[in-house]
Amino acid sequence: MISPRAAYGVAIVRMLTGVIFVAEGASKIFGEFVRGGFAKSVREVAAEAWPMWASFLRSVVLPNARPFGWFFALAELALGIGLLLGLLTRVASVCGVILMTLLLLGQTRVPGGSWETWDGTSMAAPHVAGIAGLVLSQNPLFTTAQMKNAVMHGVDKPATLHTMFIAPVNTQKTGAFTRTSGRVNALAALTASTANATPVTDGNVDHAASWSTNKKSGSVAWPSDVNDVFKRKLSSGHTYRFTLVVPSGKDYDLWVWKPGTKEIWQFDSTNRLQKFSVHGNGRDEVVQFTAKKTGTYYVQVSAWLFKAGSYALKFERVS
């Protein structure tokens, strides 16, 4: 039987996956996907997909591209809603696996002698991991921190990394979107500095600002200053309420992390998340809970995509 702690973690993963599916489905419905974009993608995939799958795409899907496009868009949206609300989650999960399998059939074959350009975390992580292994192979006495610093200091910085292209509205956002604003460079990492490459910031647990008053104000900005983290000692058995006052038109989230948390977003087996509130659309976010342990809790204010501005954070001991 699954423990309450594990069930809570699974629920968080389910909801976050639901958010991704809802966002993807909505972008398809309101963007170019159902207005010719799906047909264009199918033609491109069919040119390099596995033979039997390519034949099916050309003979069945392409002649009916419009209904198929709407089906996939609505299916993603429905899957996301199901996962978010906990409705028919087993059915939604199976459908999600089927949907991902269909996508993989058209994206996992690269004809001999040719190259493909893919992006995303799944593409970046193997490259960074490989460079980390290379650095350690040449410098076996490096600590993990020294290896990380060398990889980060060794990046090169093409100007194009300062521009993000946003679908489905075809707009651009300029700024710093990663910690280094750089692209990993294997050769440079071998001889790069091992000095600390992570600037001191109040956006994480290790440099969280102390908070002892009933009200605090601050500001966040995506992408340059996404998070503010405050620390406050709470006593076991008491009920506390944190309220994030969100200005109209802004979208900020409120997260509270338990004592012993090492960094924000610590979604691991230790289950350091206490509670969160992520309504969006200018709504105030409220987190209320009874502390089960006396210790230092961490209160995180996080700006959502493209949002920036001030906020007020309120504290109240309810009982």
FIROPA-536402 format. One record per atom (N, C-alpha, C): residue in one letter; x, y, z. Coordinates in steps of 0.1 Angstrom, whole numbers, padded with zeros to 4 digits, always signed. Layout:
N
AXYZ ...
This chain:
319
M+0008-0012+0000 M+0000+0000+0000 M+0009+0012+0000 I+0006+0022-0009 I+0014+0034-0010 I+0012+0043+0002 S+0023+0049+0007 S+0022+0057+0019 S+0016+0071+0016 P+0011+0078+0026 P+0005+0092+0023 P+0016+0101+0017 R+0028+0100+0022 R+0039+0108+0017 R+0042+0106+0002 A+0042+0093-0002 A+0044+0089-0016 A+0032+0094-0024 A+0020+0092-0019 A+0008+0096-0026 A+0008+0111-0029 Y+0013+0118-0019 Y+0013+0133-0021 Y+0023+0137-0032 G+0034+0130-0032 G+0044+0133-0043 G+0039+0129-0057 V+0032+0118-0057 V+0026+0113-0070 V+0015+0123-0075 A+0007+0128-0065 A-0003+0138-0069 A+0003+0151-0075 I+0014+0155-0069 I+0021+0167-0074 I+0026+0165-0088 V+0032+0154-0091 V+0037+0150-0104 V+0025+0150-0114 R+0014+0144-0110 R+0002+0143-0118 R-0003+0156-0122 M-0004+0165-0112 M-0009+0179-0115 M+0000+0187-0124 L+0013+0186-0122 L+0023+0193-0130 L+0023+0188-0144 T+0021+0175-0146 T+0020+0169-0159 T+0007+0174-0166 G-0004+0175-0158 G-0016+0180-0163 G-0015+0194-0168 V-0008+0203-0161 V-0005+0217-0165 V+0001+0217-0179 I+0011+0208-0181 I+0019+0208-0193 I+0009+0204-0205 F+0001+0194-0203 F-0008+0189-0213 F-0019+0200-0216 V-0024+0207-0206 V-0034+0217-0208 V-0028+0229-0216 A-0015+0233-0212 A-0009+0244-0220 A-0006+0240-0234 E-0002+0228-0236 E+0001+0223-0250 E-0012+0222-0258 G-0022+0217-0252 G-0035+0216-0259 G-0041+0229-0263 A-0040+0239-0253 A-0046+0252-0256 A-0038+0259-0267 S-0024+0258-0266 S-0016+0264-0277 S-0019+0259-0291 K-0023+0246-0291 K-0026+0240-0304 K-0040+0245-0309 I-0050+0246-0300 I-0063+0251-0304 I-0063+0265-0308 F-0056+0274-0301 F-0056+0288-0304 F-0045+0292-0314 G-0036+0283-0317 G-0025+0287-0326 G-0027+0281-0340 E-0016+0279-0347 E-0016+0275-0361 E-0017+0260-0363 F-0016+0252-0352 F-0017+0238-0353 F-0029+0233-0360 V-0041+0237-0356 V-0053+0232-0362 V-0057+0240-0375 R-0048+0249-0379 R-0051+0258-0391 R-0040+0256-0401 G-0036+0244-0403 G-0026+0240-0413 G-0012+0236-0407 G-0010+0239-0394 G+0003+0236-0388 G+0005+0221-0387 F-0006+0214-0383 F-0006+0199-0381 F-0002+0192-0395 A-0009+0196-0405 A-0006+0190-0418 A+0008+0192-0422 K+0014+0204-0420 K+0028+0207-0423 K+0037+0198-0415 S+0034+0196-0402 S+0042+0188-0394 S+0042+0173-0399 V+0030+0169-0403 V+0028+0155-0407 V+0037+0152-0420 R+0037+0162-0429 R+0045+0160-0441 R+0059+0159-0438 E+0064+0167-0428 E+0078+0167-0424 E+0082+0154-0418 V+0073+0149-0409 V+0075+0137-0402 V+0075+0125-0411 A+0065+0125-0420 A+0064+0114-0430 A+0076+0112-0438 A+0084+0123-0441 A+0095+0122-0449 A+0107+0114-0443 E+0107+0113-0429 E+0118+0106-0423 E+0113+0096-0413 A+0100+0093-0411 A+0095+0084-0402 A+0098+0069-0406 W+0096+0060-0397 W+0097+0046-0400 W+0088+0043-0411 P+0092+0034-0421 P+0084+0032-0434 P+0069+0029-0432 M+0066+0020-0424 M+0052+0016-0422 M+0044+0028-0416 W+0050+0035-0407 W+0043+0047-0401 W+0042+0058-0411 A+0052+0060-0419 A+0052+0070-0429 A+0041+0068-0439 S+0039+0055-0443 S+0029+0051-0452 S+0015+0054-0447 F+0013+0051-0434 F+0000+0054-0427 F-0003+0069-0427 L+0008+0077-0424 L+0006+0091-0423 L+0002+0097-0437 R+0008+0092-0448 R+0005+0098-0461 R-0008+0093-0466 S-0012+0081-0463 S-0025+0076-0469 S-0037+0078-0461 V-0036+0080-0448 V-0047+0081-0439 V-0048+0095-0432 V-0037+0099-0426 V-0037+0111-0418 V-0037+0124-0426 L-0028+0125-0436 L-0027+0137-0444 L-0040+0140-0452 P-0047+0131-0458 P-0060+0134-0464 P-0071+0139-0454 N-0069+0136-0442 N-0078+0140-0431 N-0071+0148-0420 A-0062+0157-0425 A-0054+0164-0415 A-0062+0173-0406 R-0072+0180-0411 R-0079+0189-0402 R-0086+0182-0390 P-0094+0171-0393 P-0100+0164-0381 P-0090+0158-0372 F-0079+0152-0378 F-0069+0146-0370 F-0062+0157-0361 G-0060+0169-0367 G-0054+0180-0359 G-0062+0184-0347 W-0075+0185-0350 W-0084+0189-0339 W-0085+0178-0328 F-0085+0165-0333 F-0085+0154-0323 F-0073+0155-0314 F-0061+0156-0319 F-0049+0157-0311 F-0049+0169-0301 A-0054+0180-0306 A-0054+0192-0298 A-0064+0190-0286 L-0076+0186-0290 L-0086+0184-0279 L-0082+0172-0270 A-0076+0162-0275 A-0072+0151-0267 A-0061+0155-0256 E-0051+0164-0261 E-0042+0169-0251 E-0048+0177-0240 L-0057+0186-0244 L-0064+0194-0235 L-0072+0186-0225 A-0080+0176-0230 A-0088+0167-0221 A-0079+0159-0212 L-0068+0154-0217 L-0058+0147-0209 L-0053+0155-0197 G-0050+0168-0200 G-0045+0177-0190 G-0055+0180-0180 I-0067+0182-0184 I-0078+0185-0174 I-0080+0173-0165 G-0080+0161-0171 G-0082+0149-0164 G-0072+0147-0153 L-0059+0149-0157 L-0048+0148-0147 L-0048+0158-0137 L-0052+0171-0140 L-0053+0181-0131 L-0064+0179-0120 L-0075+0175-0125 L-0087+0173-0116 L-0087+0159-0110 G-0079+0150-0114 G-0079+0136-0108 G-0091+0128-0114 L-0095+0131-0126 L-0107+0124-0132 L-0102+0114-0142 L-0106+0101-0140 L-0102+0090-0148 L-0087+0090-0151 T-0079+0091-0140 T-0065+0093-0142 T-0058+0081-0148 R-0063+0069-0146 R-0057+0057-0152 R-0059+0058-0167 V-0072+0061-0171 V-0075+0063-0185 V-0066+0074-0192 A-0065+0085-0185 A-0058+0097-0190 A-0043+0093-0191 S-0038+0085-0181 S-0024+0081-0182 S-0021+0072-0193 V-0030+0062-0195 V-0028+0053-0207 V-0029+0061-0220 C-0038+0070-0221 C-0040+0078-0234 C-0027+0086-0236 G-0022+0092-0225 G-0010+0100-0226 G+0002+0092-0231 V+0003+0079-0226 V+0014+0070-0231 V+0012+0067-0246 I+0000+0065-0250 I-0003+0062-0264 I+0000+0074-0272 L-0003+0086-0268 L-0001+0098-0275 L+0014+0100-0277 M+0022+0098-0266 M+0036+0100-0267 M+0043+0090-0276 T+0037+0077-0276 T+0042+0067-0284 T+0041+0070-0299 L+0029+0076-0302 L+0026+0080-0316 L+0036+0091-0320 L+0039+0100-0311 L+0049+0111-0315 L+0063+0105-0317 L+0066+0095-0308 L+0080+0089-0309 L+0082+0082-0322 L+0071+0076-0327 L+0072+0068-0340 L+0076+0077-0351 G+0073+0090-0351 G+0076+0099-0361 G+0089+0107-0359 Q+0095+0105-0347 Q+0106+0114-0343 Q+0119+0107-0339 T+0119+0093-0339 T+0130+0086-0334 T+0139+0080-0345 R+0135+0082-0358 R+0143+0077-0369 R+0151+0088-0376 V+0164+0087-0376 V+0172+0096-0384 V+0179+0088-0395 P+0175+0091-0408 P+0181+0083-0419 P+0196+0083-0418 G+0203+0073-0422 G+0217+0072-0422 G+0224+0083-0429 G+0235+0088-0422 G+0242+0099-0428 G+0237+0113-0427 S+0225+0114-0420 S+0219+0127-0418 S+0218+0131-0404 W+0214+0143-0401 W+0213+0149-0388 W+0200+0155-0385 E+0196+0155-0372 E+0184+0162-0368 E+0187+0172-0358 T+0179+0183-0357 T+0181+0193-0346 T+0169+0192-0337 W+0171+0188-0325 W+0161+0187-0314 W+0165+0196-0303 D+0155+0200-0294 D+0159+0208-0283 D+0151+0204-0271 G+0153+0211-0260 G+0146+0207-0247 G+0156+0201-0237 T+0151+0199-0225 T+0159+0194-0214 T+0164+0180-0217 S+0156+0172-0224 S+0160+0158-0227 S+0172+0158-0237 M+0173+0169-0245 M+0184+0169-0254 M+0196+0175-0247 A+0194+0185-0239 A+0206+0192-0232 A+0212+0183-0221 A+0204+0176-0213 A+0210+0169-0202 A+0221+0159-0206 P+0219+0151-0216 P+0230+0141-0220 P+0243+0148-0224 H+0242+0160-0231 H+0254+0167-0234 H+0261+0172-0222 V+0254+0178-0213 V+0260+0184-0201 V+0266+0172-0192 A+0258+0161-0191 A+0263+0150-0183 A+0276+0144-0189 G+0277+0144-0203 G+0289+0139-0209 G+0301+0148-0207 I+0298+0161-0207 I+0309+0171-0205 I+0314+0170-0190 A+0304+0168-0181 A+0308+0166-0167 A+0317+0154-0165 G+0313+0143-0172 G+0322+0131-0171 G+0336+0133-0177 L+0336+0141-0188 L+0349+0144-0194 L+0358+0152-0185 V+0352+0162-0178 V+0360+0171-0169 V+0365+0162-0158 L+0357+0153-0152 L+0361+0145-0141 L+0372+0135-0145 S+0371+0130-0158 S+0381+0121-0162 S+0395+0127-0163 Q+0395+0140-0167 Q+0408+0147-0168 Q+0412+0153-0154 N+0403+0155-0145 N+0406+0161-0132 N+0399+0152-0121 P+0404+0140-0119 P+0397+0131-0110 P+0397+0135-0095 L+0404+0145-0092 L+0404+0150-0078 L+0394+0161-0076 F+0387+0166-0086 F+0377+0176-0085 F+0366+0172-0076 T+0361+0181-0068 T+0348+0178-0061 T+0337+0181-0071 T+0325+0176-0067 T+0313+0179-0075 T+0311+0193-0078 A+0313+0202-0068 A+0312+0216-0070 A+0322+0222-0080 Q+0334+0217-0079 Q+0345+0222-0088 Q+0341+0218-0102 M+0337+0206-0104 M+0333+0201-0117 M+0322+0210-0123 K+0311+0212-0115 K+0300+0221-0119 K+0305+0235-0123 N+0314+0240-0115 N+0318+0254-0117 N+0326+0254-0130 A+0335+0244-0133 A+0342+0244-0145 A+0333+0243-0157 V+0323+0235-0157 V+0314+0234-0168 V+0307+0248-0170 M+0303+0254-0159 M+0295+0267-0161 M+0305+0278-0165 H+0317+0278-0160 H+0326+0289-0165 H+0331+0287-0179 G+0330+0274-0184 G+0335+0272-0197 G+0326+0275-0209 V+0314+0280-0206 V+0305+0282-0217 V+0309+0293-0226 D+0304+0293-0238 D+0305+0304-0247 D+0291+0311-0248 K+0291+0323-0253 K+0279+0331-0252 K+0275+0337-0265 P+0269+0329-0274 P+0264+0335-0286 P+0252+0344-0284 A+0251+0355-0291 A+0241+0365-0289 A+0227+0359-0291 T+0225+0349-0299 T+0212+0344-0301 T+0206+0337-0289 L+0214+0334-0279 L+0208+0328-0266 L+0200+0338-0258 H+0201+0351-0262 H+0193+0361-0254 H+0179+0364-0260 T+0175+0356-0270 T+0162+0357-0276 T+0154+0344-0274 M+0142+0345-0269 M+0133+0333-0268 M+0122+0336-0278 F+0119+0325-0286 F+0107+0326-0295 F+0096+0319-0289 I+0084+0326-0288 I+0073+0321-0280 I+0062+0317-0289 A+0057+0304-0288 A+0045+0299-0296 A+0033+0300-0286 P+0021+0301-0291 P+0017+0301-0305 P+0016+0316-0311 V+0020+0326-0303 V+0017+0339-0308 V+0028+0345-0316 N+0039+0337-0318 N+0050+0341-0327 N+0056+0355-0322 T+0058+0356-0309 T+0065+0368-0304 T+0079+0364-0299 Q+0087+0374-0295 Q+0100+0372-0290 Q+0101+0378-0276 K+0110+0372-0268 K+0113+0378-0255 K+0128+0378-0254 T+0134+0390-0250 T+0148+0391-0248 T+0152+0392-0234 G+0162+0385-0230 G+0166+0385-0216 G+0177+0374-0213 A+0179+0371-0200 A+0188+0360-0196 A+0179+0349-0191 F+0179+0338-0198 F+0170+0327-0195 F+0177+0315-0188 T+0190+0315-0186 T+0196+0305-0178 T+0206+0311-0168 R+0212+0303-0160 R+0221+0308-0149 R+0233+0314-0156 T+0238+0308-0166 T+0251+0314-0173 T+0248+0322-0185 S+0236+0321-0191 S+0233+0327-0204 S+0243+0322-0214 G+0247+0310-0213 G+0258+0304-0222 G+0254+0290-0227 R+0263+0286-0236 R+0262+0272-0242 R+0274+0264-0238 V+0272+0252-0233 V+0283+0244-0228 V+0294+0242-0239 N+0306+0242-0235 N+0318+0240-0244 N+0327+0230-0238 A+0328+0218-0243 A+0335+0207-0237 A+0350+0211-0236 L+0356+0216-0247 L+0370+0219-0246 L+0374+0230-0236 A+0365+0240-0236 A+0368+0251-0226 A+0366+0247-0212 A+0357+0237-0209 A+0354+0233-0196 A+0366+0226-0190 L+0375+0220-0198 L+0386+0212-0193 L+0396+0221-0186 T+0397+0234-0190 T+0407+0243-0184 T+0400+0255-0177 A+0387+0255-0175 A+0380+0266-0170 A+0382+0268-0155 S+0379+0279-0150 S+0381+0282-0135 S+0371+0273-0127 T+0375+0270-0115 T+0367+0262-0106 T+0361+0271-0095 A+0363+0284-0096 A+0357+0294-0086 A+0342+0293-0087 N+0336+0297-0076 N+0321+0296-0076 N+0315+0303-0088 A+0306+0296-0095 A+0300+0301-0107 A+0285+0304-0104 T+0281+0302-0092 T+0267+0305-0088 T+0266+0318-0080 P+0260+0328-0085 P+0260+0341-0077 P+0251+0340-0065 V+0254+0347-0055 V+0246+0347-0043 V+0233+0354-0046 T+0222+0347-0042 T+0208+0353-0045 T+0199+0349-0034 D+0189+0357-0032 D+0178+0354-0022 D+0167+0346-0028 G+0170+0340-0040 G+0160+0332-0047 G+0161+0317-0044 N+0169+0314-0034 N+0170+0300-0030 N+0172+0299-0015 V+0172+0287-0010 V+0172+0284+0004 V+0185+0289+0011 D+0196+0286+0004 D+0209+0289+0011 D+0211+0304+0014 H+0205+0313+0007 H+0206+0327+0010 H+0192+0333+0012 A+0183+0326+0018 A+0170+0331+0021 A+0171+0342+0031 A+0162+0352+0029 A+0162+0364+0038 A+0153+0361+0051 S+0158+0365+0062 S+0150+0363+0075 S+0138+0372+0075 W+0127+0367+0080 W+0114+0374+0081 W+0108+0372+0094 S+0106+0383+0102 S+0100+0381+0115 S+0088+0390+0117 T+0084+0399+0108 T+0073+0408+0109 T+0060+0401+0104 N+0049+0408+0105 N+0036+0403+0100 N+0034+0406+0085 K+0042+0415+0079 K+0040+0418+0065 K+0053+0422+0059 K+0055+0418+0046 K+0067+0420+0039 K+0064+0423+0025 S+0071+0432+0019 S+0069+0436+0005 S+0082+0432-0003 G+0080+0430-0016 G+0091+0427-0024 G+0087+0428-0039 S+0096+0423-0048 S+0093+0423-0062 S+0100+0411-0069 V+0094+0406-0079 V+0100+0395-0087 V+0099+0399-0102 A+0107+0393-0110 A+0106+0396-0124 A+0111+0384-0132 W+0103+0379-0141 W+0108+0368-0150 W+0114+0374-0163 P+0126+0370-0167 P+0133+0358-0162 P+0145+0361-0153 S+0148+0374-0150 S+0160+0378-0143 S+0159+0376-0128 D+0148+0376-0122 D+0147+0375-0107 D+0134+0368-0104 V+0133+0355-0107 V+0121+0348-0107 V+0116+0345-0093 N+0125+0342-0083 N+0121+0338-0070 N+0126+0347-0059 D+0118+0349-0049 D+0122+0354-0036 D+0120+0343-0025 V+0129+0341-0016 V+0127+0331-0006 V+0130+0337+0008 F+0121+0335+0017 F+0122+0340+0030 F+0122+0328+0040 K+0129+0330+0051 K+0129+0319+0062 K+0123+0325+0075 R+0115+0316+0081 R+0108+0320+0093 R+0107+0307+0102 K+0110+0309+0115 K+0108+0298+0125 K+0094+0297+0129 L+0089+0285+0128 L+0075+0282+0133 L+0076+0271+0143 S+0065+0271+0152 S+0065+0261+0163 S+0055+0250+0160 S+0058+0238+0164 S+0050+0226+0162 S+0036+0228+0169 G+0026+0224+0163 G+0012+0224+0168 G+0004+0237+0166 H+0010+0247+0161 H+0004+0259+0158 H+0000+0260+0143 T-0011+0267+0140 T-0016+0268+0126 T-0012+0282+0121 Y-0007+0283+0109 Y-0002+0295+0103 Y-0008+0297+0090 R-0009+0310+0086 R-0015+0314+0073 R-0005+0324+0066 F-0001+0321+0054 F+0007+0330+0046 F-0002+0335+0034 T-0003+0348+0032 T-0011+0353+0021 T-0002+0362+0012 L-0002+0358-0001 L+0005+0366-0011 L-0004+0375-0018 V-0003+0388-0016 V-0012+0397-0023 V-0007+0400-0037 V-0014+0396-0047 V-0010+0397-0061 V-0016+0408-0068 P-0009+0418-0074 P-0015+0429-0081 P-0023+0424-0093 S-0033+0432-0097 S-0041+0428-0108 S-0033+0427-0121 G-0036+0416-0128 G-0028+0414-0141 G-0015+0406-0139 K-0012+0403-0127 K+0001+0396-0124 K-0002+0381-0121 D+0008+0373-0121 D+0007+0359-0119 D+0019+0354-0111 Y+0017+0354-0097 Y+0027+0349-0089 Y+0022+0337-0081 D+0032+0328-0077 D+0028+0316-0070 D+0034+0316-0056 L+0028+0309-0047 L+0033+0309-0033 L+0036+0294-0029 W+0048+0292-0024 W+0052+0278-0020 W+0058+0279-0006 V+0055+0269+0003 V+0061+0268+0016 V+0068+0255+0017 W+0081+0255+0021 W+0089+0243+0022 W+0093+0240+0037 K+0094+0228+0040 K+0096+0223+0054 K+0110+0225+0059 P+0112+0224+0072 P+0126+0225+0077 P+0134+0214+0071 G+0147+0217+0069 G+0156+0207+0063 G+0157+0208+0048 T+0149+0216+0042 T+0149+0218+0027 T+0163+0224+0023 K+0169+0218+0013 K+0182+0222+0008 K+0181+0232-0003 E+0170+0231-0012 E+0168+0240-0023 E+0154+0240-0027 I+0149+0251-0033 I+0135+0251-0038 I+0134+0240-0049 W+0122+0236-0051 W+0118+0226-0061 W+0124+0212-0057 Q+0125+0210-0044 Q+0131+0197-0039 Q+0120+0187-0039 F+0116+0183-0051 F+0106+0172-0052 F+0113+0158-0053 D+0117+0154-0041 D+0123+0141-0041 D+0117+0132-0030 S+0124+0121-0026 S+0118+0112-0017 S+0116+0117-0003 T+0123+0129+0000 T+0122+0135+0013 T+0109+0143+0015 N+0103+0146+0004 N+0090+0153+0004 N+0091+0166+0012 R+0099+0176+0008 R+0101+0188+0016 R+0091+0198+0013 L+0082+0196+0004 L+0071+0206+0002 L+0061+0206+0012 Q+0058+0217+0019 Q+0047+0218+0029 Q+0034+0220+0023 K+0033+0231+0015 K+0020+0234+0008 K+0022+0245-0002 F+0013+0246-0012 F+0015+0256-0022 F+0001+0261-0027 S+0002+0273-0034 S-0010+0279-0039 S-0007+0285-0053 V-0013+0281-0064 V-0009+0285-0077 V-0022+0288-0086 H-0030+0297-0081 H-0042+0300-0089 H-0040+0308-0102 G-0032+0318-0101 G-0029+0327-0112 G-0040+0337-0115 N-0038+0344-0126 N-0048+0354-0131 N-0051+0365-0121 G-0040+0370-0114 G-0042+0381-0105 G-0048+0378-0091 R-0051+0365-0089 R-0057+0361-0076 R-0047+0360-0065 D-0051+0364-0053 D-0042+0363-0041 D-0040+0348-0038 E-0028+0344-0034 E-0024+0331-0031 E-0024+0329-0016 V-0030+0319-0010 V-0031+0317+0004 V-0027+0302+0007 V-0018+0301+0017 V-0013+0288+0022 V-0015+0288+0037 Q-0023+0278+0042 Q-0025+0276+0056 Q-0023+0262+0060 F-0016+0260+0071 F-0012+0246+0076 F-0009+0247+0091 T-0009+0235+0097 T-0005+0233+0110 T+0009+0227+0110 A+0018+0234+0117 A+0032+0229+0117 A+0033+0216+0125 K+0039+0206+0119 K+0041+0193+0126 K+0055+0193+0133 K+0063+0202+0129 K+0077+0202+0135 K+0081+0217+0137 T+0088+0219+0148 T+0094+0232+0151 T+0107+0233+0143 G+0108+0244+0136 G+0120+0246+0128 G+0119+0258+0119 T+0128+0259+0110 T+0128+0270+0100 T+0121+0266+0087 Y+0110+0273+0084 Y+0103+0270+0072 Y+0107+0281+0061 Y+0106+0277+0048 Y+0110+0286+0038 Y+0098+0290+0029 V+0096+0303+0027 V+0084+0308+0020 V+0089+0314+0007 Q+0084+0308-0004 Q+0089+0312-0018 Q+0078+0319-0026 V+0082+0330-0031 V+0073+0338-0040 V+0079+0336-0054 S+0071+0332-0064 S+0077+0328-0077 S+0069+0335-0088 A+0076+0342-0097 A+0069+0349-0108 A+0067+0339-0120 W+0055+0339-0126 W+0052+0330-0137 W+0057+0337-0150 L+0057+0330-0161 L+0063+0334-0173 L+0059+0349-0177 F+0069+0357-0180 F+0068+0370-0185 F+0062+0380-0175 K+0060+0376-0162 K+0054+0385-0152 K+0065+0392-0144 A+0062+0405-0140 A+0072+0412-0132 A+0065+0423-0124 G+0069+0426-0112 G+0063+0436-0104 G+0064+0434-0089 S+0057+0442-0082 S+0058+0441-0067 S+0047+0432-0061 Y+0049+0429-0049 Y+0039+0420-0042 Y+0040+0424-0027 A+0030+0419-0019 A+0030+0420-0005 A+0027+0406+0001 L+0035+0403+0011 L+0034+0389+0017 L+0030+0391+0032 K+0019+0385+0036 K+0013+0386+0050 K+0015+0373+0057 F+0017+0375+0071 F+0018+0363+0079 F+0008+0364+0091 E+0003+0353+0095 E-0007+0353+0106 E-0006+0339+0113 R-0005+0340+0126 R-0007+0327+0134 R-0021+0326+0138 V-0028+0316+0132 V-0042+0314+0133 V-0046+0308+0147 S-0038+0299+0152 S-0040+0293+0165 S-0027+0287+0171 
